[in-house]
Amino acid sequence: MDDTSRICPTRTDGSDSLFAHRVTLPKCQERQRKSFHKCFTCVHNNNLQEPMRAPAAAQKGAEKAAEAARPQLIR
């Protein structure tokens, strides 16, 4: 499969869906915006991806804050 399309839906539990087809990335996003009935079970669902991204972003922010609070050596 190329990087411009995906199987709709790609189920979160790894099992095959009864009816699946290849869609382009823009079509995938369009279907999500229109609340397509299969999107809630798909690994590409933006609402499922966001909670996974948030902890990583929070960790990165905490590391930057710790770095900024660390005393700097003056040479």
PQR file of N, CA, C, O and H, with PARSE charges and radii, in Angstrom:
ATOM      1  N   MET A   1       0.853  -1.180   0.000 -0.4000 1.5000
ATOM      2  CA  MET A   1       0.000   0.000   0.000 -0.0000 2.0000
ATOM      3  C   MET A   1       0.899   1.243   0.000  0.5500 1.7000
ATOM      4  O   MET A   1       1.932   1.261   0.668 -0.5500 1.4000
ATOM      5  N   ASP A   2       0.509   2.267  -0.740 -0.4000 1.5000
ATOM      6  CA  ASP A   2       1.311   3.481  -0.806 -0.0000 2.0000
ATOM      7  C   ASP A   2       0.946   4.443   0.330  0.5500 1.7000
ATOM      8  O   ASP A   2       0.032   4.172   1.108 -0.5500 1.4000
ATOM      9  H   ASP A   2      -0.331   2.252  -1.282  0.4000 1.0000
ATOM     10  N   ASP A   3       1.663   5.562   0.421 -0.4000 1.5000
ATOM     11  CA  ASP A   3       1.438   6.530   1.492 -0.0000 2.0000
ATOM     12  C   ASP A   3       0.282   7.483   1.219  0.5500 1.7000
ATOM     13  O   ASP A   3      -0.024   8.328   2.061 -0.5500 1.4000
ATOM     14  H   ASP A   3       2.406   5.783  -0.211  0.4000 1.0000
ATOM     15  N   THR A   4      -0.367   7.369   0.065 -0.4000 1.5000
ATOM     16  CA  THR A   4      -1.449   8.291  -0.271 -0.0000 2.0000
ATOM     17  C   THR A   4      -2.832   7.680  -0.091  0.5500 1.7000
ATOM     18  O   THR A   4      -3.837   8.336  -0.363 -0.5500 1.4000
ATOM     19  H   THR A   4      -0.119   6.683  -0.619  0.4000 1.0000
ATOM     20  N   SER A   5      -2.895   6.442   0.361 -0.4000 1.5000
ATOM     21  CA  SER A   5      -4.188   5.801   0.591 -0.0000 2.0000
ATOM     22  C   SER A   5      -4.093   4.863   1.784  0.5500 1.7000
ATOM     23  O   SER A   5      -3.005   4.529   2.253 -0.5500 1.4000
ATOM     24  H   SER A   5      -2.078   5.909   0.583  0.4000 1.0000
ATOM     25  N   ARG A   6      -5.250   4.452   2.258 -0.4000 1.5000
ATOM     26  CA  ARG A   6      -5.310   3.506   3.377 -0.0000 2.0000
ATOM     27  C   ARG A   6      -6.566   2.653   3.252  0.5500 1.7000
ATOM     28  O   ARG A   6      -7.484   2.977   2.498 -0.5500 1.4000
ATOM     29  H   ARG A   6      -6.134   4.723   1.877  0.4000 1.0000
ATOM     30  N   ILE A   7      -6.589   1.570   3.997 -0.4000 1.5000
ATOM     31  CA  ILE A   7      -7.751   0.691   4.007 -0.0000 2.0000
ATOM     32  C   ILE A   7      -8.771   1.263   4.992  0.5500 1.7000
ATOM     33  O   ILE A   7      -8.436   1.584   6.132 -0.5500 1.4000
ATOM     34  H   ILE A   7      -5.844   1.307   4.610  0.4000 1.0000
ATOM     35  N   CYS A   8     -10.002   1.383   4.542 -0.4000 1.5000
ATOM     36  CA  CYS A   8     -11.081   1.964   5.347 -0.0000 2.0000
ATOM     37  C   CYS A   8     -12.121   0.893   5.639  0.5500 1.7000
ATOM     38  O   CYS A   8     -12.675   0.316   4.702 -0.5500 1.4000
ATOM     39  H   CYS A   8     -10.274   1.122   3.615  0.4000 1.0000
ATOM     40  N   PRO A   9     -12.402   0.611   6.884 -0.5600 1.5000
ATOM     41  CA  PRO A   9     -11.634   1.011   8.059  0.2800 2.0000
ATOM     42  C   PRO A   9     -10.515   0.021   8.354  0.5500 1.7000
ATOM     43  O   PRO A   9     -10.596  -1.150   7.985 -0.5500 1.4000
ATOM     44  N   THR A  10      -9.480   0.500   9.015 -0.4000 1.5000
ATOM     45  CA  THR A  10      -8.441  -0.359   9.574 -0.0000 2.0000
ATOM     46  C   THR A  10      -8.780  -0.473  11.056  0.5500 1.7000
ATOM     47  O   THR A  10      -8.511   0.442  11.833 -0.5500 1.4000
ATOM     48  H   THR A  10      -9.415   1.452   9.315  0.4000 1.0000
ATOM     49  N   ARG A  11      -9.361  -1.581  11.436 -0.4000 1.5000
ATOM     50  CA  ARG A  11      -9.951  -1.702  12.775 -0.0000 2.0000
ATOM     51  C   ARG A  11      -8.923  -1.670  13.893  0.5500 1.7000
ATOM     52  O   ARG A  11      -7.811  -2.176  13.742 -0.5500 1.4000
ATOM     53  H   ARG A  11      -9.580  -2.325  10.805  0.4000 1.0000
ATOM     54  N   THR A  12      -9.301  -1.071  15.018 -0.4000 1.5000
ATOM     55  CA  THR A  12      -8.416  -0.941  16.171 -0.0000 2.0000
ATOM     56  C   THR A  12      -8.099  -2.292  16.803  0.5500 1.7000
ATOM     57  O   THR A  12      -7.028  -2.464  17.387 -0.5500 1.4000
ATOM     58  H   THR A  12     -10.204  -0.659  15.141  0.4000 1.0000
ATOM     59  N   ASP A  13      -9.013  -3.250  16.694 -0.4000 1.5000
ATOM     60  CA  ASP A  13      -8.777  -4.560  17.307 -0.0000 2.0000
ATOM     61  C   ASP A  13      -7.982  -5.496  16.407  0.5500 1.7000
ATOM     62  O   ASP A  13      -7.698  -6.629  16.796 -0.5500 1.4000
ATOM     63  H   ASP A  13      -9.882  -3.110  16.220  0.4000 1.0000
ATOM     64  N   GLY A  14      -7.616  -5.037  15.199 -0.4000 1.5000
ATOM     65  CA  GLY A  14      -6.803  -5.843  14.302 -0.0000 2.0000
ATOM     66  C   GLY A  14      -7.582  -6.827  13.446  0.5500 1.7000
ATOM     67  O   GLY A  14      -7.007  -7.439  12.545 -0.5500 1.4000
ATOM     68  H   GLY A  14      -7.847  -4.117  14.883  0.4000 1.0000
ATOM     69  N   SER A  15      -8.863  -6.997  13.699 -0.4000 1.5000
ATOM     70  CA  SER A  15      -9.632  -7.942  12.897 -0.0000 2.0000
ATOM     71  C   SER A  15     -10.034  -7.316  11.562  0.5500 1.7000
ATOM     72  O   SER A  15     -10.048  -6.094  11.416 -0.5500 1.4000
ATOM     73  H   SER A  15      -9.330  -6.500  14.431  0.4000 1.0000
ATOM     74  N   ASP A  16     -10.356  -8.160  10.601 -0.4000 1.5000
ATOM     75  CA  ASP A  16     -10.784  -7.682   9.292 -0.0000 2.0000
ATOM     76  C   ASP A  16     -12.208  -7.157   9.392  0.5500 1.7000
ATOM     77  O   ASP A  16     -13.026  -7.688  10.144 -0.5500 1.4000
ATOM     78  H   ASP A  16     -10.344  -9.153  10.719  0.4000 1.0000
ATOM     79  N   SER A  17     -12.494  -6.111   8.629 -0.4000 1.5000
ATOM     80  CA  SER A  17     -13.865  -5.614   8.590 -0.0000 2.0000
ATOM     81  C   SER A  17     -14.626  -6.361   7.503  0.5500 1.7000
ATOM     82  O   SER A  17     -14.025  -6.879   6.562 -0.5500 1.4000
ATOM     83  H   SER A  17     -11.830  -5.680   8.019  0.4000 1.0000
ATOM     84  N   LEU A  18     -15.916  -6.414   7.631 -0.4000 1.5000
ATOM     85  CA  LEU A  18     -16.742  -7.153   6.680 -0.0000 2.0000
ATOM     86  C   LEU A  18     -16.619  -6.543   5.281  0.5500 1.7000
ATOM     87  O   LEU A  18     -16.456  -7.265   4.297 -0.5500 1.4000
ATOM     88  H   LEU A  18     -16.404  -5.993   8.395  0.4000 1.0000
ATOM     89  N   PHE A  19     -16.696  -5.223   5.198 -0.4000 1.5000
ATOM     90  CA  PHE A  19     -16.522  -4.507   3.937 -0.0000 2.0000
ATOM     91  C   PHE A  19     -15.450  -3.455   4.135  0.5500 1.7000
ATOM     92  O   PHE A  19     -15.612  -2.553   4.957 -0.5500 1.4000
ATOM     93  H   PHE A  19     -16.829  -4.636   5.997  0.4000 1.0000
ATOM     94  N   ALA A  20     -14.362  -3.557   3.398 -0.4000 1.5000
ATOM     95  CA  ALA A  20     -13.276  -2.581   3.477 -0.0000 2.0000
ATOM     96  C   ALA A  20     -12.880  -2.184   2.064  0.5500 1.7000
ATOM     97  O   ALA A  20     -13.048  -2.950   1.115 -0.5500 1.4000
ATOM     98  H   ALA A  20     -14.230  -4.289   2.731  0.4000 1.0000
ATOM     99  N   HIS A  21     -12.353  -0.976   1.942 -0.4000 1.5000
ATOM    100  CA  HIS A  21     -11.901  -0.496   0.651 -0.0000 2.0000
ATOM    101  C   HIS A  21     -10.780   0.508   0.841  0.5500 1.7000
ATOM    102  O   HIS A  21     -10.579   1.033   1.935 -0.5500 1.4000
ATOM    103  H   HIS A  21     -12.217  -0.353   2.712  0.4000 1.0000
ATOM    104  N   ARG A  22     -10.049   0.769  -0.240 -0.4000 1.5000
ATOM    105  CA  ARG A  22      -8.940   1.711  -0.195 -0.0000 2.0000
ATOM    106  C   ARG A  22      -9.484   3.116  -0.442  0.5500 1.7000
ATOM    107  O   ARG A  22     -10.257   3.335  -1.375 -0.5500 1.4000
ATOM    108  H   ARG A  22     -10.212   0.342  -1.129  0.4000 1.0000
ATOM    109  N   VAL A  23      -9.072   4.071   0.406 -0.4000 1.5000
ATOM    110  CA  VAL A  23      -9.459   5.465   0.224 -0.0000 2.0000
ATOM    111  C   VAL A  23      -8.210   6.348   0.275  0.5500 1.7000
ATOM    112  O   VAL A  23      -7.198   5.974   0.869 -0.5500 1.4000
ATOM    113  H   VAL A  23      -8.444   3.894   1.164  0.4000 1.0000
ATOM    114  N   THR A  24      -8.293   7.506  -0.345 -0.4000 1.5000
ATOM    115  CA  THR A  24      -7.194   8.459  -0.283 -0.0000 2.0000
ATOM    116  C   THR A  24      -7.212   9.139   1.082  0.5500 1.7000
ATOM    117  O   THR A  24      -8.228   9.111   1.776 -0.5500 1.4000
ATOM    118  H   THR A  24      -9.115   7.810  -0.827  0.4000 1.0000
ATOM    119  N   LEU A  25      -6.098   9.745   1.470 -0.4000 1.5000
ATOM    120  CA  LEU A  25      -6.044  10.442   2.759 -0.0000 2.0000
ATOM    121  C   LEU A  25      -7.053  11.585   2.829  0.5500 1.7000
ATOM    122  O   LEU A  25      -7.704  11.736   3.863 -0.5500 1.4000
ATOM    123  H   LEU A  25      -5.272   9.768   0.907  0.4000 1.0000
ATOM    124  N   PRO A  26      -7.218  12.407   1.774 -0.5600 1.5000
ATOM    125  CA  PRO A  26      -8.247  13.454   1.850  0.2800 2.0000
ATOM    126  C   PRO A  26      -9.655  12.885   2.021  0.5500 1.7000
ATOM    127  O   PRO A  26     -10.466  13.451   2.754 -0.5500 1.4000
ATOM    128  N   LYS A  27      -9.947  11.774   1.354 -0.4000 1.5000
ATOM    129  CA  LYS A  27     -11.267  11.143   1.492 -0.0000 2.0000
ATOM    130  C   LYS A  27     -11.461  10.630   2.912  0.5500 1.7000
ATOM    131  O   LYS A  27     -12.555  10.731   3.469 -0.5500 1.4000
ATOM    132  H   LYS A  27      -9.288  11.315   0.758  0.4000 1.0000
ATOM    133  N   CYS A  28     -10.401  10.079   3.498 -0.4000 1.5000
ATOM    134  CA  CYS A  28     -10.459   9.613   4.883 -0.0000 2.0000
ATOM    135  C   CYS A  28     -10.823  10.770   5.816  0.5500 1.7000
ATOM    136  O   CYS A  28     -11.695  10.634   6.675 -0.5500 1.4000
ATOM    137  H   CYS A  28      -9.513   9.997   3.045  0.4000 1.0000
ATOM    138  N   GLN A  29     -10.153  11.899   5.643 -0.4000 1.5000
ATOM    139  CA  GLN A  29     -10.425  13.062   6.497 -0.0000 2.0000
ATOM    140  C   GLN A  29     -11.836  13.592   6.269  0.5500 1.7000
ATOM    141  O   GLN A  29     -12.509  13.995   7.218 -0.5500 1.4000
ATOM    142  H   GLN A  29      -9.445  12.010   4.945  0.4000 1.0000
ATOM    143  N   GLU A  30     -12.285  13.594   5.021 -0.4000 1.5000
ATOM    144  CA  GLU A  30     -13.643  14.053   4.703 -0.0000 2.0000
ATOM    145  C   GLU A  30     -14.679  13.171   5.404  0.5500 1.7000
ATOM    146  O   GLU A  30     -15.646  13.673   5.977 -0.5500 1.4000
ATOM    147  H   GLU A  30     -11.738  13.266   4.250  0.4000 1.0000
ATOM    148  N   ARG A  31     -14.469  11.865   5.354 -0.4000 1.5000
ATOM    149  CA  ARG A  31     -15.414  10.951   6.002 -0.0000 2.0000
ATOM    150  C   ARG A  31     -15.441  11.160   7.511  0.5500 1.7000
ATOM    151  O   ARG A  31     -16.502  11.095   8.131 -0.5500 1.4000
ATOM    152  H   ARG A  31     -13.683  11.458   4.889  0.4000 1.0000
ATOM    153  N   GLN A  32     -14.277  11.412   8.098 -0.4000 1.5000
ATOM    154  CA  GLN A  32     -14.258  11.659   9.543 -0.0000 2.0000
ATOM    155  C   GLN A  32     -15.030  12.923   9.885  0.5500 1.7000
ATOM    156  O   GLN A  32     -15.781  12.947  10.861 -0.5500 1.4000
ATOM    157  H   GLN A  32     -13.415  11.465   7.594  0.4000 1.0000
ATOM    158  N   ARG A  33     -14.854  13.978   9.088 -0.4000 1.5000
ATOM    159  CA  ARG A  33     -15.577  15.225   9.339 -0.0000 2.0000
ATOM    160  C   ARG A  33     -17.083  15.040   9.217  0.5500 1.7000
ATOM    161  O   ARG A  33     -17.859  15.714   9.896 -0.5500 1.4000
ATOM    162  H   ARG A  33     -14.244  13.959   8.296  0.4000 1.0000
ATOM    163  N   LYS A  34     -17.491  14.117   8.341 -0.4000 1.5000
ATOM    164  CA  LYS A  34     -18.921  13.871   8.126 -0.0000 2.0000
ATOM    165  C   LYS A  34     -19.457  12.741   9.011  0.5500 1.7000
ATOM    166  O   LYS A  34     -20.584  12.284   8.821 -0.5500 1.4000
ATOM    167  H   LYS A  34     -16.862  13.570   7.790  0.4000 1.0000
ATOM    168  N   SER A  35     -18.647  12.290   9.977 -0.4000 1.5000
ATOM    169  CA  SER A  35     -19.048  11.234  10.932 -0.0000 2.0000
ATOM    170  C   SER A  35     -19.455   9.936  10.246  0.5500 1.7000
ATOM    171  O   SER A  35     -20.484   9.343  10.572 -0.5500 1.4000
ATOM    172  H   SER A  35     -17.731  12.661  10.131  0.4000 1.0000
ATOM    173  N   PHE A  36     -18.640   9.505   9.299 -0.4000 1.5000
ATOM    174  CA  PHE A  36     -18.879   8.228   8.619 -0.0000 2.0000
ATOM    175  C   PHE A  36     -18.984   7.124   9.662  0.5500 1.7000
ATOM    176  O   PHE A  36     -18.191   7.094  10.603 -0.5500 1.4000
ATOM    177  H   PHE A  36     -17.804   9.986   9.035  0.4000 1.0000
ATOM    178  N   HIS A  37     -19.926   6.235   9.519 -0.4000 1.5000
ATOM    179  CA  HIS A  37     -20.243   5.264  10.558 -0.0000 2.0000
ATOM    180  C   HIS A  37     -19.120   4.278  10.883  0.5500 1.7000
ATOM    181  O   HIS A  37     -19.133   3.690  11.965 -0.5500 1.4000
ATOM    182  H   HIS A  37     -20.570   6.259   8.755  0.4000 1.0000
ATOM    183  N   LYS A  38     -18.154   4.076   9.995 -0.4000 1.5000
ATOM    184  CA  LYS A  38     -17.072   3.133  10.285 -0.0000 2.0000
ATOM    185  C   LYS A  38     -15.892   3.783  11.001  0.5500 1.7000
ATOM    186  O   LYS A  38     -15.040   3.075  11.538 -0.5500 1.4000
ATOM    187  H   LYS A  38     -18.143   4.553   9.116  0.4000 1.0000
ATOM    188  N   CYS A  39     -15.825   5.108  11.021 -0.4000 1.5000
ATOM    189  CA  CYS A  39     -14.644   5.796  11.540 -0.0000 2.0000
ATOM    190  C   CYS A  39     -14.382   5.543  13.028  0.5500 1.7000
ATOM    191  O   CYS A  39     -13.227   5.546  13.454 -0.5500 1.4000
ATOM    192  H   CYS A  39     -16.517   5.682  10.585  0.4000 1.0000
ATOM    193  N   PHE A  40     -15.413   5.328  13.808 -0.4000 1.5000
ATOM    194  CA  PHE A  40     -15.193   5.161  15.246 -0.0000 2.0000
ATOM    195  C   PHE A  40     -14.436   3.888  15.592  0.5500 1.7000
ATOM    196  O   PHE A  40     -13.923   3.768  16.705 -0.5500 1.4000
ATOM    197  H   PHE A  40     -16.351   5.326  13.462  0.4000 1.0000
ATOM    198  N   THR A  41     -14.352   2.933  14.666 -0.4000 1.5000
ATOM    199  CA  THR A  41     -13.610   1.686  14.918 -0.0000 2.0000
ATOM    200  C   THR A  41     -12.262   1.656  14.215  0.5500 1.7000
ATOM    201  O   THR A  41     -11.598   0.620  14.208 -0.5500 1.4000
ATOM    202  H   THR A  41     -14.768   3.031  13.762  0.4000 1.0000
ATOM    203  N   CYS A  42     -11.843   2.771  13.624 -0.4000 1.5000
ATOM    204  CA  CYS A  42     -10.646   2.786  12.782 -0.0000 2.0000
ATOM    205  C   CYS A  42      -9.430   3.361  13.518  0.5500 1.7000
ATOM    206  O   CYS A  42      -9.554   4.319  14.281 -0.5500 1.4000
ATOM    207  H   CYS A  42     -12.382   3.613  13.629  0.4000 1.0000
ATOM    208  N   VAL A  43      -8.268   2.772  13.284 -0.4000 1.5000
ATOM    209  CA  VAL A  43      -7.038   3.257  13.916 -0.0000 2.0000
ATOM    210  C   VAL A  43      -6.634   4.629  13.403  0.5500 1.7000
ATOM    211  O   VAL A  43      -5.857   5.324  14.058 -0.5500 1.4000
ATOM    212  H   VAL A  43      -8.168   1.994  12.664  0.4000 1.0000
ATOM    213  N   HIS A  44      -7.143   5.031  12.251 -0.4000 1.5000
ATOM    214  CA  HIS A  44      -6.811   6.337  11.679 -0.0000 2.0000
ATOM    215  C   HIS A  44      -7.745   7.433  12.170  0.5500 1.7000
ATOM    216  O   HIS A  44      -7.618   8.582  11.747 -0.5500 1.4000
ATOM    217  H   HIS A  44      -7.774   4.466  11.719  0.4000 1.0000
ATOM    218  N   ASN A  45      -8.672   7.104  13.045 -0.4000 1.5000
ATOM    219  CA  ASN A  45      -9.617   8.081  13.582 -0.0000 2.0000
ATOM    220  C   ASN A  45      -8.852   9.154  14.345  0.5500 1.7000
ATOM    221  O   ASN A  45      -8.140   8.846  15.301 -0.5500 1.4000
ATOM    222  H   ASN A  45      -8.776   6.171  13.388  0.4000 1.0000
ATOM    223  N   ASN A  46      -8.992  10.396  13.938 -0.4000 1.5000
ATOM    224  CA  ASN A  46      -8.274  11.500  14.580 -0.0000 2.0000
ATOM    225  C   ASN A  46      -8.595  11.607  16.068  0.5500 1.7000
ATOM    226  O   ASN A  46      -7.726  11.963  16.863 -0.5500 1.4000
ATOM    227  H   ASN A  46      -9.570  10.646  13.162  0.4000 1.0000
ATOM    228  N   ASN A  47      -9.823  11.305  16.447 -0.4000 1.5000
ATOM    229  CA  ASN A  47     -10.199  11.378  17.860 -0.0000 2.0000
ATOM    230  C   ASN A  47      -9.493  10.320  18.697  0.5500 1.7000
ATOM    231  O   ASN A  47      -9.283  10.525  19.893 -0.5500 1.4000
ATOM    232  H   ASN A  47     -10.529  11.016  15.801  0.4000 1.0000
ATOM    233  N   LEU A  48      -9.126   9.203  18.101 -0.4000 1.5000
ATOM    234  CA  LEU A  48      -8.367   8.177  18.823 -0.0000 2.0000
ATOM    235  C   LEU A  48      -6.892   8.525  18.867  0.5500 1.7000
ATOM    236  O   LEU A  48      -6.205   8.183  19.829 -0.5500 1.4000
ATOM    237  H   LEU A  48      -9.296   9.036  17.130  0.4000 1.0000
ATOM    238  N   GLN A  49      -6.395   9.201  17.840 -0.4000 1.5000
ATOM    239  CA  GLN A  49      -4.982   9.548  17.764 -0.0000 2.0000
ATOM    240  C   GLN A  49      -4.615  10.668  18.735  0.5500 1.7000
ATOM    241  O   GLN A  49      -3.516  10.658  19.290 -0.5500 1.4000
ATOM    242  H   GLN A  49      -6.953   9.478  17.058  0.4000 1.0000
ATOM    243  N   GLU A  50      -5.502  11.623  18.949 -0.4000 1.5000
ATOM    244  CA  GLU A  50      -5.195  12.798  19.766 -0.0000 2.0000
ATOM    245  C   GLU A  50      -4.783  12.441  21.197  0.5500 1.7000
ATOM    246  O   GLU A  50      -3.790  12.990  21.676 -0.5500 1.4000
ATOM    247  H   GLU A  50      -6.394  11.631  18.498  0.4000 1.0000
ATOM    248  N   PRO A  51      -5.492  11.549  21.911 -0.5600 1.5000
ATOM    249  CA  PRO A  51      -5.043  11.213  23.271  0.2800 2.0000
ATOM    250  C   PRO A  51      -3.649  10.590  23.305  0.5500 1.7000
ATOM    251  O   PRO A  51      -2.941  10.713  24.305 -0.5500 1.4000
ATOM    252  N   MET A  52      -3.250   9.923  22.220 -0.4000 1.5000
ATOM    253  CA  MET A  52      -1.918   9.327  22.174 -0.0000 2.0000
ATOM    254  C   MET A  52      -0.848  10.393  21.961  0.5500 1.7000
ATOM    255  O   MET A  52       0.277  10.247  22.438 -0.5500 1.4000
ATOM    256  H   MET A  52      -3.825   9.824  21.409  0.4000 1.0000
ATOM    257  N   ARG A  53      -1.194  11.471  21.243 -0.4000 1.5000
ATOM    258  CA  ARG A  53      -0.243  12.547  20.983 -0.0000 2.0000
ATOM    259  C   ARG A  53      -0.072  13.445  22.195  0.5500 1.7000
ATOM    260  O   ARG A  53       1.031  13.928  22.450 -0.5500 1.4000
ATOM    261  H   ARG A  53      -2.108  11.590  20.855  0.4000 1.0000
ATOM    262  N   ALA A  54      -1.129  13.676  22.942 -0.4000 1.5000
ATOM    263  CA  ALA A  54      -1.108  14.633  24.045 -0.0000 2.0000
ATOM    264  C   ALA A  54      -0.057  14.298  25.105  0.5500 1.7000
ATOM    265  O   ALA A  54       0.689  15.199  25.487 -0.5500 1.4000
ATOM    266  H   ALA A  54      -2.025  13.283  22.735  0.4000 1.0000
ATOM    267  N   PRO A  55       0.052  13.068  25.604 -0.5600 1.5000
ATOM    268  CA  PRO A  55       1.079  12.788  26.614  0.2800 2.0000
ATOM    269  C   PRO A  55       2.495  13.046  26.111  0.5500 1.7000
ATOM    270  O   PRO A  55       3.337  13.532  26.866 -0.5500 1.4000
ATOM    271  N   ALA A  56       2.766  12.730  24.863 -0.4000 1.5000
ATOM    272  CA  ALA A  56       4.103  12.959  24.317 -0.0000 2.0000
ATOM    273  C   ALA A  56       4.401  14.451  24.262  0.5500 1.7000
ATOM    274  O   ALA A  56       5.516  14.870  24.573 -0.5500 1.4000
ATOM    275  H   ALA A  56       2.083  12.335  24.250  0.4000 1.0000
ATOM    276  N   ALA A  57       3.421  15.253  23.871 -0.4000 1.5000
ATOM    277  CA  ALA A  57       3.604  16.705  23.812 -0.0000 2.0000
ATOM    278  C   ALA A  57       3.784  17.267  25.221  0.5500 1.7000
ATOM    279  O   ALA A  57       4.601  18.162  25.436 -0.5500 1.4000
ATOM    280  H   ALA A  57       2.515  14.913  23.618  0.4000 1.0000
ATOM    281  N   ALA A  58       3.027  16.745  26.170 -0.4000 1.5000
ATOM    282  CA  ALA A  58       3.150  17.210  27.549 -0.0000 2.0000
ATOM    283  C   ALA A  58       4.527  16.866  28.111  0.5500 1.7000
ATOM    284  O   ALA A  58       5.124  17.671  28.826 -0.5500 1.4000
ATOM    285  H   ALA A  58       2.363  16.018  25.995  0.4000 1.0000
ATOM    286  N   GLN A  59       5.030  15.687  27.796 -0.4000 1.5000
ATOM    287  CA  GLN A  59       6.354  15.272  28.251 -0.0000 2.0000
ATOM    288  C   GLN A  59       7.424  16.176  27.668  0.5500 1.7000
ATOM    289  O   GLN A  59       8.342  16.600  28.370 -0.5500 1.4000
ATOM    290  H   GLN A  59       4.545  15.032  27.215  0.4000 1.0000
ATOM    291  N   LYS A  60       7.300  16.472  26.374 -0.4000 1.5000
ATOM    292  CA  LYS A  60       8.274  17.337  25.713 -0.0000 2.0000
ATOM    293  C   LYS A  60       8.244  18.734  26.341  0.5500 1.7000
ATOM    294  O   LYS A  60       9.294  19.348  26.530 -0.5500 1.4000
ATOM    295  H   LYS A  60       6.554  16.128  25.804  0.4000 1.0000
ATOM    296  N   GLY A  61       7.048  19.237  26.663 -0.4000 1.5000
ATOM    297  CA  GLY A  61       6.915  20.546  27.308 -0.0000 2.0000
ATOM    298  C   GLY A  61       7.541  20.548  28.691  0.5500 1.7000
ATOM    299  O   GLY A  61       8.173  21.531  29.082 -0.5500 1.4000
ATOM    300  H   GLY A  61       6.195  18.738  26.510  0.4000 1.0000
ATOM    301  N   ALA A  62       7.378  19.470  29.434 -0.4000 1.5000
ATOM    302  CA  ALA A  62       7.953  19.365  30.769 -0.0000 2.0000
ATOM    303  C   ALA A  62       9.486  19.329  30.690  0.5500 1.7000
ATOM    304  O   ALA A  62      10.169  19.912  31.532 -0.5500 1.4000
ATOM    305  H   ALA A  62       6.865  18.672  29.117  0.4000 1.0000
ATOM    306  N   GLU A  63      10.013  18.649  29.687 -0.4000 1.5000
ATOM    307  CA  GLU A  63      11.469  18.604  29.514 -0.0000 2.0000
ATOM    308  C   GLU A  63      12.030  19.989  29.186  0.5500 1.7000
ATOM    309  O   GLU A  63      13.087  20.366  29.690 -0.5500 1.4000
ATOM    310  H   GLU A  63       9.458  18.175  29.003  0.4000 1.0000
ATOM    311  N   LYS A  64      11.327  20.742  28.345 -0.4000 1.5000
ATOM    312  CA  LYS A  64      11.775  22.093  28.004 -0.0000 2.0000
ATOM    313  C   LYS A  64      11.729  22.995  29.234  0.5500 1.7000
ATOM    314  O   LYS A  64      12.635  23.801  29.441 -0.5500 1.4000
ATOM    315  H   LYS A  64      10.468  20.435  27.935  0.4000 1.0000
ATOM    316  N   ALA A  65      10.686  22.869  30.050 -0.4000 1.5000
ATOM    317  CA  ALA A  65      10.565  23.685  31.256 -0.0000 2.0000
ATOM    318  C   ALA A  65      11.689  23.355  32.237  0.5500 1.7000
ATOM    319  O   ALA A  65      12.257  24.252  32.860 -0.5500 1.4000
ATOM    320  H   ALA A  65       9.949  22.214  29.881  0.4000 1.0000
ATOM    321  N   ALA A  66      12.005  22.081  32.372 -0.4000 1.5000
ATOM    322  CA  ALA A  66      13.086  21.679  33.270 -0.0000 2.0000
ATOM    323  C   ALA A  66      14.423  22.218  32.775  0.5500 1.7000
ATOM    324  O   ALA A  66      15.247  22.653  33.579 -0.5500 1.4000
ATOM    325  H   ALA A  66      11.544  21.352  31.866  0.4000 1.0000
ATOM    326  N   GLU A  67      14.644  22.196  31.489 -0.4000 1.5000
ATOM    327  CA  GLU A  67      15.862  22.714  30.890 -0.0000 2.0000
ATOM    328  C   GLU A  67      15.995  24.224  31.140  0.5500 1.7000
ATOM    329  O   GLU A  67      17.080  24.717  31.447 -0.5500 1.4000
ATOM    330  H   GLU A  67      13.974  21.842  30.836  0.4000 1.0000
ATOM    331  N   ALA A  68      14.889  24.937  31.004 -0.4000 1.5000
ATOM    332  CA  ALA A  68      14.885  26.387  31.195 -0.0000 2.0000
ATOM    333  C   ALA A  68      15.144  26.739  32.672  0.5500 1.7000
ATOM    334  O   ALA A  68      15.747  27.771  32.967 -0.5500 1.4000
ATOM    335  H   ALA A  68      14.008  24.536  30.754  0.4000 1.0000
ATOM    336  N   ALA A  69      14.690  25.884  33.592 -0.4000 1.5000
ATOM    337  CA  ALA A  69      14.851  26.158  35.023 -0.0000 2.0000
ATOM    338  C   ALA A  69      16.247  25.782  35.542  0.5500 1.7000
ATOM    339  O   ALA A  69      16.639  26.211  36.627 -0.5500 1.4000
ATOM    340  H   ALA A  69      14.201  25.045  33.353  0.4000 1.0000
ATOM    341  N   ARG A  70      16.989  24.991  34.780 -0.4000 1.5000
ATOM    342  CA  ARG A  70      18.303  24.556  35.181 -0.0000 2.0000
ATOM    343  C   ARG A  70      19.276  25.757  35.172  0.5500 1.7000
ATOM    344  O   ARG A  70      19.273  26.528  34.212 -0.5500 1.4000
ATOM    345  H   ARG A  70      16.671  24.642  33.898  0.4000 1.0000
ATOM    346  N   PRO A  71      20.087  25.927  36.195 -0.5600 1.5000
ATOM    347  CA  PRO A  71      21.031  27.031  36.211  0.2800 2.0000
ATOM    348  C   PRO A  71      22.044  26.912  35.079  0.5500 1.7000
ATOM    349  O   PRO A  71      22.506  25.816  34.759 -0.5500 1.4000
ATOM    350  N   GLN A  72      22.379  28.027  34.488 -0.4000 1.5000
ATOM    351  CA  GLN A  72      23.325  28.055  33.372 -0.0000 2.0000
ATOM    352  C   GLN A  72      24.699  28.469  33.883  0.5500 1.7000
ATOM    353  O   GLN A  72      24.816  29.355  34.731 -0.5500 1.4000
ATOM    354  H   GLN A  72      22.004  28.916  34.748  0.4000 1.0000
ATOM    355  N   LEU A  73      25.728  27.827  33.366 -0.4000 1.5000
ATOM    356  CA  LEU A  73      27.092  28.199  33.730 -0.0000 2.0000
ATOM    357  C   LEU A  73      27.506  29.433  32.932  0.5500 1.7000
ATOM    358  O   LEU A  73      27.260  29.520  31.728 -0.5500 1.4000
ATOM    359  H   LEU A  73      25.633  27.108  32.677  0.4000 1.0000
ATOM    360  N   ILE A  74      28.114  30.352  33.593 -0.4000 1.5000
ATOM    361  CA  ILE A  74      28.610  31.545  32.921 -0.0000 2.0000
ATOM    362  C   ILE A  74      30.098  31.374  32.720  0.5500 1.7000
ATOM    363  O   ILE A  74      30.814  31.057  33.670 -0.5500 1.4000
ATOM    364  H   ILE A  74      28.314  30.282  34.571  0.4000 1.0000
ATOM    365  N   ARG A  75      30.574  31.572  31.526 -0.4000 1.5000
ATOM    366  CA  ARG A  75      31.988  31.383  31.222 -0.0000 2.0000
ATOM    367  C   ARG A  75      32.635  32.701  30.960  0.5500 1.7000
ATOM    368  O   ARG A  75      33.833  32.756  30.683 -0.5500 1.4000
ATOM    369  H   ARG A  75      29.992  31.829  30.755  0.4000 1.0000
TER
END
